[in-house]
Every structure is written in C-alpha cells, then in structure tokens.
C-alpha cells in the first residue's frame, strides 16, 4: 500500500509519520513520508485498516 501525504493545498508533506493498524489488538505499523510525501507498507494481509497521519504544524487525519 502506497500512501501519499499532502497538505490541503496538494503540497507533499515530507517526514510525516504515518501509522497503520488493523485492529486495537494488532501491532501497529509505522513509516515516515519521504521528500515527495510517500511512504509504503508492503505485504499487508487483507483487512480493514485505520490510517493516521500526524505532523506538528499540520491538521491530524484519520481514515478507516
């Protein structure tokens, strides 16, 4: 799964921590966006995930 982190103007947000978790009991995964706002999670099993992105100075976003 490739995640692209952009601000409200569509500009990439580098170094943004991205958190991914399948359930409250599952171990969460984390990656940090590169200079283009990309981070990738590989070899994920089929599931419903919660995705959260937080970076100081930006609004926090959470998606299911």
PyMOL Python script that loads the backbone (N, CA, C, O; Angstrom):
from pymol import cmd

cmd.read_pdbstr("""\
ATOM      1  N   UNK A   1       0.852  -1.167   0.000  1.00  0.00           N
ATOM      2  CA  UNK A   1       0.000   0.000   0.000  1.00  0.00           C
ATOM      3  C   UNK A   1       0.898   1.230   0.000  1.00  0.00           C
ATOM      4  O   UNK A   1       1.732   1.409   0.887  1.00  0.00           O
ATOM      5  N   UNK A   2       0.713   2.066  -1.003  1.00  0.00           N
ATOM      6  CA  UNK A   2       1.460   3.311  -1.088  1.00  0.00           C
ATOM      7  C   UNK A   2       0.587   4.431  -0.542  1.00  0.00           C
ATOM      8  O   UNK A   2      -0.563   4.583  -0.953  1.00  0.00           O
ATOM      9  N   UNK A   3       1.124   5.204   0.370  1.00  0.00           N
ATOM     10  CA  UNK A   3       0.420   6.331   0.973  1.00  0.00           C
ATOM     11  C   UNK A   3       1.123   7.607   0.534  1.00  0.00           C
ATOM     12  O   UNK A   3       2.349   7.705   0.597  1.00  0.00           O
ATOM     13  N   UNK A   4       0.336   8.585   0.089  1.00  0.00           N
ATOM     14  CA  UNK A   4       0.884   9.887  -0.272  1.00  0.00           C
ATOM     15  C   UNK A   4       0.300  10.922   0.681  1.00  0.00           C
ATOM     16  O   UNK A   4      -0.919  11.041   0.806  1.00  0.00           O
ATOM     17  N   UNK A   5       1.168  11.667   1.348  1.00  0.00           N
ATOM     18  CA  UNK A   5       0.738  12.672   2.321  1.00  0.00           C
ATOM     19  C   UNK A   5       0.896  14.049   1.697  1.00  0.00           C
ATOM     20  O   UNK A   5       2.000  14.478   1.362  1.00  0.00           O
ATOM     21  N   UNK A   6      -0.255  14.742   1.546  1.00  0.00           N
ATOM     22  CA  UNK A   6      -0.275  16.103   1.013  1.00  0.00           C
ATOM     23  C   UNK A   6      -1.011  17.009   1.987  1.00  0.00           C
ATOM     24  O   UNK A   6      -1.853  16.548   2.757  1.00  0.00           O
ATOM     25  N   UNK A   7      -0.696  18.291   1.951  1.00  0.00           N
ATOM     26  CA  UNK A   7      -1.454  19.247   2.767  1.00  0.00           C
ATOM     27  C   UNK A   7      -2.717  19.655   2.023  1.00  0.00           C
ATOM     28  O   UNK A   7      -2.990  19.132   0.942  1.00  0.00           O
ATOM     29  N   UNK A   8      -3.482  20.570   2.577  1.00  0.00           N
ATOM     30  CA  UNK A   8      -4.750  20.976   1.976  1.00  0.00           C
ATOM     31  C   UNK A   8      -4.589  21.665   0.624  1.00  0.00           C
ATOM     32  O   UNK A   8      -5.562  21.829  -0.112  1.00  0.00           O
ATOM     33  N   UNK A   9      -3.349  22.071   0.294  1.00  0.00           N
ATOM     34  CA  UNK A   9      -3.072  22.700  -0.996  1.00  0.00           C
ATOM     35  C   UNK A   9      -2.486  21.720  -2.011  1.00  0.00           C
ATOM     36  O   UNK A   9      -2.134  22.111  -3.124  1.00  0.00           O
ATOM     37  N   UNK A  10      -2.383  20.447  -1.628  1.00  0.00           N
ATOM     38  CA  UNK A  10      -1.838  19.432  -2.520  1.00  0.00           C
ATOM     39  C   UNK A  10      -0.325  19.354  -2.521  1.00  0.00           C
ATOM     40  O   UNK A  10       0.255  18.673  -3.367  1.00  0.00           O
ATOM     41  N   UNK A  11       0.331  20.039  -1.586  1.00  0.00           N
ATOM     42  CA  UNK A  11       1.796  20.038  -1.494  1.00  0.00           C
ATOM     43  C   UNK A  11       2.242  18.866  -0.612  1.00  0.00           C
ATOM     44  O   UNK A  11       1.677  18.638   0.457  1.00  0.00           O
ATOM     45  N   UNK A  12       3.247  18.134  -1.063  1.00  0.00           N
ATOM     46  CA  UNK A  12       3.767  16.995  -0.311  1.00  0.00           C
ATOM     47  C   UNK A  12       4.221  17.422   1.082  1.00  0.00           C
ATOM     48  O   UNK A  12       4.758  18.514   1.270  1.00  0.00           O
ATOM     49  N   UNK A  13       3.994  16.529   2.063  1.00  0.00           N
ATOM     50  CA  UNK A  13       4.421  16.780   3.446  1.00  0.00           C
ATOM     51  C   UNK A  13       5.500  15.753   3.792  1.00  0.00           C
ATOM     52  O   UNK A  13       5.180  14.636   4.199  1.00  0.00           O
ATOM     53  N   UNK A  14       6.769  16.120   3.635  1.00  0.00           N
ATOM     54  CA  UNK A  14       7.849  15.190   3.961  1.00  0.00           C
ATOM     55  C   UNK A  14       7.974  14.981   5.472  1.00  0.00           C
ATOM     56  O   UNK A  14       7.575  15.830   6.269  1.00  0.00           O
ATOM     57  N   UNK A  15       8.531  13.846   5.837  1.00  0.00           N
ATOM     58  CA  UNK A  15       8.812  13.490   7.244  1.00  0.00           C
ATOM     59  C   UNK A  15       7.558  13.373   8.097  1.00  0.00           C
ATOM     60  O   UNK A  15       7.637  13.469   9.322  1.00  0.00           O
ATOM     61  N   UNK A  16       6.401  13.167   7.473  1.00  0.00           N
ATOM     62  CA  UNK A  16       5.162  12.987   8.236  1.00  0.00           C
ATOM     63  C   UNK A  16       5.066  11.532   8.690  1.00  0.00           C
ATOM     64  O   UNK A  16       5.136  10.629   7.857  1.00  0.00           O
ATOM     65  N   UNK A  17       4.909  11.285   9.989  1.00  0.00           N
ATOM     66  CA  UNK A  17       4.725   9.918  10.468  1.00  0.00           C
ATOM     67  C   UNK A  17       3.349   9.389  10.063  1.00  0.00           C
ATOM     68  O   UNK A  17       2.335  10.063  10.246  1.00  0.00           O
ATOM     69  N   UNK A  18       3.327   8.179   9.512  1.00  0.00           N
ATOM     70  CA  UNK A  18       2.089   7.530   9.080  1.00  0.00           C
ATOM     71  C   UNK A  18       1.938   6.246   9.887  1.00  0.00           C
ATOM     72  O   UNK A  18       2.849   5.419   9.925  1.00  0.00           O
ATOM     73  N   UNK A  19       0.788   6.084  10.531  1.00  0.00           N
ATOM     74  CA  UNK A  19       0.524   4.924  11.381  1.00  0.00           C
ATOM     75  C   UNK A  19      -0.595   4.101  10.762  1.00  0.00           C
ATOM     76  O   UNK A  19      -1.593   4.656  10.301  1.00  0.00           O
ATOM     77  N   UNK A  20      -0.437   2.772  10.748  1.00  0.00           N
ATOM     78  CA  UNK A  20      -1.422   1.873  10.175  1.00  0.00           C
ATOM     79  C   UNK A  20      -1.697   0.755  11.172  1.00  0.00           C
ATOM     80  O   UNK A  20      -0.764   0.153  11.703  1.00  0.00           O
ATOM     81  N   UNK A  21      -2.970   0.474  11.428  1.00  0.00           N
ATOM     82  CA  UNK A  21      -3.314  -0.566  12.397  1.00  0.00           C
ATOM     83  C   UNK A  21      -4.593  -1.270  11.942  1.00  0.00           C
ATOM     84  O   UNK A  21      -5.566  -0.619  11.560  1.00  0.00           O
ATOM     85  N   UNK A  22      -4.583  -2.618  11.985  1.00  0.00           N
ATOM     86  CA  UNK A  22      -5.733  -3.410  11.540  1.00  0.00           C
ATOM     87  C   UNK A  22      -6.812  -3.471  12.612  1.00  0.00           C
ATOM     88  O   UNK A  22      -7.998  -3.428  12.285  1.00  0.00           O
ATOM     89  N   UNK A  23      -6.437  -3.569  13.867  1.00  0.00           N
ATOM     90  CA  UNK A  23      -7.407  -3.614  14.966  1.00  0.00           C
ATOM     91  C   UNK A  23      -6.722  -3.123  16.232  1.00  0.00           C
ATOM     92  O   UNK A  23      -5.508  -2.921  16.254  1.00  0.00           O
ATOM     93  N   UNK A  24      -7.496  -2.936  17.271  1.00  0.00           N
ATOM     94  CA  UNK A  24      -6.914  -2.455  18.532  1.00  0.00           C
ATOM     95  C   UNK A  24      -5.919  -3.455  19.116  1.00  0.00           C
ATOM     96  O   UNK A  24      -4.979  -3.070  19.812  1.00  0.00           O
ATOM     97  N   UNK A  25      -6.129  -4.737  18.831  1.00  0.00           N
ATOM     98  CA  UNK A  25      -5.249  -5.773  19.365  1.00  0.00           C
ATOM     99  C   UNK A  25      -4.001  -5.985  18.500  1.00  0.00           C
ATOM    100  O   UNK A  25      -2.990  -6.494  18.984  1.00  0.00           O
ATOM    101  N   UNK A  26      -4.069  -5.604  17.252  1.00  0.00           N
ATOM    102  CA  UNK A  26      -2.951  -5.823  16.332  1.00  0.00           C
ATOM    103  C   UNK A  26      -1.818  -4.846  16.602  1.00  0.00           C
ATOM    104  O   UNK A  26      -2.024  -3.732  17.084  1.00  0.00           O
ATOM    105  N   UNK A  27      -0.620  -5.301  16.277  1.00  0.00           N
ATOM    106  CA  UNK A  27       0.548  -4.431  16.382  1.00  0.00           C
ATOM    107  C   UNK A  27       0.477  -3.409  15.258  1.00  0.00           C
ATOM    108  O   UNK A  27       0.268  -3.772  14.100  1.00  0.00           O
ATOM    109  N   UNK A  28       0.646  -2.144  15.585  1.00  0.00           N
ATOM    110  CA  UNK A  28       0.604  -1.082  14.586  1.00  0.00           C
ATOM    111  C   UNK A  28       1.888  -1.010  13.789  1.00  0.00           C
ATOM    112  O   UNK A  28       2.953  -1.402  14.268  1.00  0.00           O
ATOM    113  N   UNK A  29       1.783  -0.509  12.576  1.00  0.00           N
ATOM    114  CA  UNK A  29       2.935  -0.306  11.705  1.00  0.00           C
ATOM    115  C   UNK A  29       3.143   1.189  11.516  1.00  0.00           C
ATOM    116  O   UNK A  29       2.198   1.973  11.607  1.00  0.00           O
ATOM    117  N   UNK A  30       4.374   1.572  11.256  1.00  0.00           N
ATOM    118  CA  UNK A  30       4.674   2.989  11.060  1.00  0.00           C
ATOM    119  C   UNK A  30       5.690   3.149   9.953  1.00  0.00           C
ATOM    120  O   UNK A  30       6.603   2.336   9.809  1.00  0.00           O
ATOM    121  N   UNK A  31       5.528   4.205   9.169  1.00  0.00           N
ATOM    122  CA  UNK A  31       6.562   4.623   8.229  1.00  0.00           C
ATOM    123  C   UNK A  31       6.587   6.148   8.241  1.00  0.00           C
ATOM    124  O   UNK A  31       5.690   6.786   8.793  1.00  0.00           O
ATOM    125  N   UNK A  32       7.601   6.718   7.640  1.00  0.00           N
ATOM    126  CA  UNK A  32       7.746   8.176   7.593  1.00  0.00           C
ATOM    127  C   UNK A  32       7.795   8.584   6.127  1.00  0.00           C
ATOM    128  O   UNK A  32       8.555   8.017   5.342  1.00  0.00           O
ATOM    129  N   UNK A  33       6.982   9.569   5.765  1.00  0.00           N
ATOM    130  CA  UNK A  33       6.915  10.032   4.378  1.00  0.00           C
ATOM    131  C   UNK A  33       8.264  10.584   3.922  1.00  0.00           C
ATOM    132  O   UNK A  33       8.962  11.267   4.671  1.00  0.00           O
ATOM    133  N   UNK A  34       8.611  10.269   2.670  1.00  0.00           N
ATOM    134  CA  UNK A  34       9.858  10.777   2.098  1.00  0.00           C
ATOM    135  C   UNK A  34       9.665  12.214   1.598  1.00  0.00           C
ATOM    136  O   UNK A  34       8.636  12.829   1.875  1.00  0.00           O
ATOM    137  N   UNK A  35      10.636  12.748   0.870  1.00  0.00           N
ATOM    138  CA  UNK A  35      10.591  14.140   0.416  1.00  0.00           C
ATOM    139  C   UNK A  35       9.396  14.426  -0.488  1.00  0.00           C
ATOM    140  O   UNK A  35       8.966  15.574  -0.602  1.00  0.00           O
ATOM    141  N   UNK A  36       8.851  13.380  -1.138  1.00  0.00           N
ATOM    142  CA  UNK A  36       7.700  13.546  -2.027  1.00  0.00           C
ATOM    143  C   UNK A  36       6.381  13.244  -1.313  1.00  0.00           C
ATOM    144  O   UNK A  36       5.323  13.241  -1.943  1.00  0.00           O
ATOM    145  N   UNK A  37       6.437  12.992  -0.011  1.00  0.00           N
ATOM    146  CA  UNK A  37       5.243  12.691   0.759  1.00  0.00           C
ATOM    147  C   UNK A  37       4.801  11.242   0.681  1.00  0.00           C
ATOM    148  O   UNK A  37       3.685  10.916   1.086  1.00  0.00           O
ATOM    149  N   UNK A  38       5.662  10.358   0.163  1.00  0.00           N
ATOM    150  CA  UNK A  38       5.306   8.947   0.003  1.00  0.00           C
ATOM    151  C   UNK A  38       5.876   8.076   1.112  1.00  0.00           C
ATOM    152  O   UNK A  38       7.001   8.281   1.568  1.00  0.00           O
ATOM    153  N   UNK A  39       5.088   7.110   1.532  1.00  0.00           N
ATOM    154  CA  UNK A  39       5.611   6.017   2.349  1.00  0.00           C
ATOM    155  C   UNK A  39       4.844   4.770   1.957  1.00  0.00           C
ATOM    156  O   UNK A  39       3.709   4.858   1.488  1.00  0.00           O
ATOM    157  N   UNK A  40       5.454   3.611   2.146  1.00  0.00           N
ATOM    158  CA  UNK A  40       4.849   2.378   1.643  1.00  0.00           C
ATOM    159  C   UNK A  40       4.851   1.289   2.704  1.00  0.00           C
ATOM    160  O   UNK A  40       5.833   1.079   3.416  1.00  0.00           O
ATOM    161  N   UNK A  41       3.724   0.611   2.782  1.00  0.00           N
ATOM    162  CA  UNK A  41       3.592  -0.575   3.616  1.00  0.00           C
ATOM    163  C   UNK A  41       3.490  -1.751   2.650  1.00  0.00           C
ATOM    164  O   UNK A  41       2.645  -1.739   1.755  1.00  0.00           O
ATOM    165  N   UNK A  42       4.332  -2.762   2.816  1.00  0.00           N
ATOM    166  CA  UNK A  42       4.317  -3.887   1.889  1.00  0.00           C
ATOM    167  C   UNK A  42       3.869  -5.172   2.589  1.00  0.00           C
ATOM    168  O   UNK A  42       3.950  -5.292   3.811  1.00  0.00           O
ATOM    169  N   UNK A  43       3.404  -6.110   1.800  1.00  0.00           N
ATOM    170  CA  UNK A  43       2.996  -7.447   2.257  1.00  0.00           C
ATOM    171  C   UNK A  43       1.921  -7.383   3.342  1.00  0.00           C
ATOM    172  O   UNK A  43       2.010  -8.086   4.349  1.00  0.00           O
ATOM    173  N   UNK A  44       0.919  -6.552   3.141  1.00  0.00           N
ATOM    174  CA  UNK A  44      -0.168  -6.446   4.116  1.00  0.00           C
ATOM    175  C   UNK A  44      -1.222  -7.505   3.838  1.00  0.00           C
ATOM    176  O   UNK A  44      -1.613  -7.701   2.687  1.00  0.00           O
ATOM    177  N   UNK A  45      -1.688  -8.193   4.878  1.00  0.00           N
ATOM    178  CA  UNK A  45      -2.802  -9.129   4.671  1.00  0.00           C
ATOM    179  C   UNK A  45      -4.101  -8.352   4.440  1.00  0.00           C
ATOM    180  O   UNK A  45      -4.229  -7.192   4.834  1.00  0.00           O
ATOM    181  N   UNK A  46      -5.050  -9.016   3.797  1.00  0.00           N
ATOM    182  CA  UNK A  46      -6.350  -8.388   3.557  1.00  0.00           C
ATOM    183  C   UNK A  46      -7.029  -8.112   4.896  1.00  0.00           C
ATOM    184  O   UNK A  46      -7.185  -9.020   5.713  1.00  0.00           O
ATOM    185  N   UNK A  47      -7.423  -6.885   5.118  1.00  0.00           N
ATOM    186  CA  UNK A  47      -8.079  -6.470   6.365  1.00  0.00           C
ATOM    187  C   UNK A  47      -8.568  -5.041   6.196  1.00  0.00           C
ATOM    188  O   UNK A  47      -8.241  -4.365   5.220  1.00  0.00           O
ATOM    189  N   UNK A  48      -9.352  -4.599   7.160  1.00  0.00           N
ATOM    190  CA  UNK A  48      -9.721  -3.189   7.231  1.00  0.00           C
ATOM    191  C   UNK A  48      -8.727  -2.508   8.156  1.00  0.00           C
ATOM    192  O   UNK A  48      -8.509  -2.965   9.278  1.00  0.00           O
ATOM    193  N   UNK A  49      -8.131  -1.437   7.701  1.00  0.00           N
ATOM    194  CA  UNK A  49      -7.090  -0.756   8.458  1.00  0.00           C
ATOM    195  C   UNK A  49      -7.521   0.646   8.854  1.00  0.00           C
ATOM    196  O   UNK A  49      -8.337   1.278   8.184  1.00  0.00           O
ATOM    197  N   UNK A  50      -6.959   1.114   9.949  1.00  0.00           N
ATOM    198  CA  UNK A  50      -7.094   2.504  10.357  1.00  0.00           C
ATOM    199  C   UNK A  50      -5.769   3.177  10.032  1.00  0.00           C
ATOM    200  O   UNK A  50      -4.713   2.690  10.437  1.00  0.00           O
ATOM    201  N   UNK A  51      -5.812   4.288   9.307  1.00  0.00           N
ATOM    202  CA  UNK A  51      -4.623   5.031   8.904  1.00  0.00           C
ATOM    203  C   UNK A  51      -4.659   6.387   9.585  1.00  0.00           C
ATOM    204  O   UNK A  51      -5.675   7.082   9.552  1.00  0.00           O
ATOM    205  N   UNK A  52      -3.540   6.763  10.208  1.00  0.00           N
ATOM    206  CA  UNK A  52      -3.466   8.049  10.902  1.00  0.00           C
ATOM    207  C   UNK A  52      -2.168   8.742  10.501  1.00  0.00           C
ATOM    208  O   UNK A  52      -1.104   8.124  10.470  1.00  0.00           O
ATOM    209  N   UNK A  53      -2.270  10.018  10.199  1.00  0.00           N
ATOM    210  CA  UNK A  53      -1.094  10.821   9.846  1.00  0.00           C
ATOM    211  C   UNK A  53      -1.081  12.028  10.758  1.00  0.00           C
ATOM    212  O   UNK A  53      -2.082  12.734  10.877  1.00  0.00           O
ATOM    213  N   UNK A  54       0.042  12.266  11.399  1.00  0.00           N
ATOM    214  CA  UNK A  54       0.188  13.414  12.299  1.00  0.00           C
ATOM    215  C   UNK A  54       1.557  14.044  12.094  1.00  0.00           C
ATOM    216  O   UNK A  54       2.573  13.351  12.027  1.00  0.00           O
ATOM    217  N   UNK A  55       1.568  15.352  11.998  1.00  0.00           N
ATOM    218  CA  UNK A  55       2.837  16.083  11.955  1.00  0.00           C
ATOM    219  C   UNK A  55       2.606  17.441  12.584  1.00  0.00           C
ATOM    220  O   UNK A  55       1.605  18.102  12.309  1.00  0.00           O
ATOM    221  N   UNK A  56       3.538  17.852  13.433  1.00  0.00           N
ATOM    222  CA  UNK A  56       3.412  19.138  14.117  1.00  0.00           C
ATOM    223  C   UNK A  56       3.275  20.255  13.092  1.00  0.00           C
ATOM    224  O   UNK A  56       4.017  20.310  12.111  1.00  0.00           O
ATOM    225  N   UNK A  57       2.316  21.143  13.333  1.00  0.00           N
ATOM    226  CA  UNK A  57       2.077  22.257  12.438  1.00  0.00           C
ATOM    227  C   UNK A  57       1.034  21.975  11.365  1.00  0.00           C
ATOM    228  O   UNK A  57       0.704  22.856  10.571  1.00  0.00           O
ATOM    229  N   UNK A  58       0.509  20.740  11.338  1.00  0.00           N
ATOM    230  CA  UNK A  58      -0.495  20.339  10.362  1.00  0.00           C
ATOM    231  C   UNK A  58      -1.681  19.734  11.085  1.00  0.00           C
ATOM    232  O   UNK A  58      -1.556  19.287  12.225  1.00  0.00           O
ATOM    233  N   UNK A  59      -2.839  19.717  10.424  1.00  0.00           N
ATOM    234  CA  UNK A  59      -4.009  19.051  10.983  1.00  0.00           C
ATOM    235  C   UNK A  59      -3.796  17.545  10.947  1.00  0.00           C
ATOM    236  O   UNK A  59      -3.226  17.023   9.989  1.00  0.00           O
ATOM    237  N   UNK A  60      -4.244  16.847  11.973  1.00  0.00           N
ATOM    238  CA  UNK A  60      -4.179  15.395  12.037  1.00  0.00           C
ATOM    239  C   UNK A  60      -5.303  14.807  11.201  1.00  0.00           C
ATOM    240  O   UNK A  60      -6.401  15.362  11.144  1.00  0.00           O
ATOM    241  N   UNK A  61      -5.023  13.668  10.544  1.00  0.00           N
ATOM    242  CA  UNK A  61      -6.028  12.990   9.727  1.00  0.00           C
ATOM    243  C   UNK A  61      -6.080  11.527  10.109  1.00  0.00           C
ATOM    244  O   UNK A  61      -5.047  10.885  10.300  1.00  0.00           O
ATOM    245  N   UNK A  62      -7.317  10.992  10.223  1.00  0.00           N
ATOM    246  CA  UNK A  62      -7.502   9.575  10.492  1.00  0.00           C
ATOM    247  C   UNK A  62      -8.517   9.038   9.497  1.00  0.00           C
ATOM    248  O   UNK A  62      -9.585   9.622   9.319  1.00  0.00           O
ATOM    249  N   UNK A  63      -8.185   7.919   8.845  1.00  0.00           N
ATOM    250  CA  UNK A  63      -9.051   7.293   7.858  1.00  0.00           C
ATOM    251  C   UNK A  63      -9.242   5.827   8.199  1.00  0.00           C
ATOM    252  O   UNK A  63      -8.360   5.198   8.783  1.00  0.00           O
ATOM    253  N   UNK A  64     -10.385   5.289   7.837  1.00  0.00           N
ATOM    254  CA  UNK A  64     -10.642   3.852   8.008  1.00  0.00           C
ATOM    255  C   UNK A  64     -10.582   3.177   6.670  1.00  0.00           C
ATOM    256  O   UNK A  64     -10.770   1.963   6.582  1.00  0.00           O
TER     257      UNK A  64
END
""", "prot")
cmd.dss("prot")
cmd.show_as("cartoon", "prot")
cmd.util.cbc("prot")
cmd.orient("prot")
